[in-house]
Amino acid sequence: MADDKTGARVPTVIADDLHIVYRVNGARSGRGSATAALSRILRRGEERGVRTVHAVRGVSFVAYRGEAIGLIGSNGSGKSTLLRAIAGLLPAERGKVYTDGQPSLLGVNAALMNDLTGERNIILGGLAMGMSREEIKERYQDIVDFSGINEKGDFITLPMRTYSSGMAARLRFSIAAAKDHDVLMIDEALATGDRKFQKRSEARIRELRKEAGTVFLVSHNNKSIRDTCDRVLWLERGELRMDGPTDEVLREYEKFTGK
Amino acid sequence: MSETTHDGTVAVGAPVSPDEGLTAAELAAKYGLSVSGARPSLGEYVRQLWGRRHFILAFSQAKLTAQYSKAKLGQLWQVATPLLNAAVYFFIFGLLLGARRGIPSDVYVPFLVTGVFVFTFTQSSVLAGVRAISGNLGLVRALHFPRASLPISFALQQLQQLLFSMIVLVVIMVAFRSYPDLSWLLVLPALALQFVFNTGLALIFARMGSKTPDLAQLMPFVLRTWMYASGVMFSIPAMLEDKNVPSWVADVLQWNPAAVYMDLVRFALIEGYDSSYLPPHVWAFALGWAVLAGVVGFVYFWKAEERYGRG
């Protein structure tokens, strides 16, 4: 854990024996034929045609103000699911998450509307986050500049479906980062940008931490975790395998993945 | 500082702090932390929703314009779609099937077109409601906002769509010698009540559709049956006249919400469509349906607020 400098550390996120279960419709037998579906409906017993995936199994931790926490683990280990649960976007099967204020999640799939222009997406995204029209107008230029969308021409007035995946990810991050968050969670959003953009976002993350927020960062890039985080949670198969200072956990993790 | 135990987890020597020994719940209570994603109280929910009113409006407008953003004719389709719709119904029911009995011919075309537009308003609100949550899971899982924003926004989008249809409707009215007068103002309360009713339905179906996406397949059939039973293309009393049924049957059929709102808009706009076509207590029913659907829909939707986004 991060060292105790001030003596009075204020928790911002508490996860208490958290379990998350996904329910997937129509994936029971893997066969999609109509007769198979019918026989599933007719067969009684456990929930019909529904398969469950136990994605997070009993995770507990406490995060404090001013901490930047990295989440690592192999693909499918439950990192993104855990973040969504902290944000209150996925209901918990068992256990609870307590948070200070409303955590914001910034993921690679954060949906914006592809048919609309980048300009409209900035306004809608800001409004959905609860910003007022004046606040958005005030920060609009900053958001555009930060995203770097307009560096190669006037792209902000084009529909988002014309953007490259990197451009779309940059715009999403810029919109979410425009607001001051108590708890900000970033789900591999930095991986898509170019080096210049990654530098800018890392600087913005440090700024957010200084404003006494807590930042969670999911990344498969151990270097960016080392650069920005002072504490790391290591998830494997939905369980918390390790929780400690960045160097220690990363050393174990690299040993585990055979690097 | 840390030590690997036999099962691979790491025990961390926690610094001594005054919070030592508190359970998670006690710690949360001490620092005023709240359960993430918990359902707010009904009053608080209304307040949050009011705070997002700009989002609801902007989202509905964005969806409306995005609808035709790939079409070459663009926003012209806002008007062309209802016009073509009305033309098809007139061709089939007015000319081929002759469903206009009991209605003078210069009343029938406005009658039919009004019916189609007003029913489409309810129909598309319900269909949009079914997919409001299940079709926007990405948005629901990415951002935090009161979920009722989505079905309300979709109902609002349909209201704006209807306003475009109204442009077509005014042209048709004038073409068939129903000229603007004071009674046209009655359209406003009628459509306002219908909008509340539609929003309530959209909220109900948004919750049901989030749990059972199959509804998106089923609802078009239910709605089509409802349309044919509500007298969109024929007058209910005229149809039952020679059928030897008691007169209350016609009243009951005309008290169905879709028929009530259609009749009120027709009554307001069409010159030859007077109060003899209306069932008794029609305004009371219009208000009753709106309040019932609006309140039940809102509370029903709110009850599952914390569960949207699973699946």
Interface residues (C-beta under 8 A of the other chain):
Chain A: M1 D3 D4 G7 R9 V10 P11 T12 V13 I14 A15 D16 D17 Y22 R23 V24 N25 S60 V62 R84 A85 I86 A87 G88 L89 L90 P91 A92 K96 V97 Y98 T99 D100 Q102 P103 S104 L105 G107 N109 A110 A111 M113 D115 L116 R120 I123 L124 G125 L127 A128 M129 G130 S132 R133 P159 L240 R241 M242 D243 G244 P245 E248 V249 E252
Chain B: M1 S2 T4 G8 T9 V10 V12 A14 P15 S17 D19 T23 A24 A25 L27 A28 Y31 G32 L33 S34 V35 S36 G37 A38 G51 R52 H54 F55 A58 F59 A62 K63 T65 A66 S69 K70 N136 G138 L139 V140 R141 A142 L143 H144 F145 P213 E306 R307 G309 R310 G311
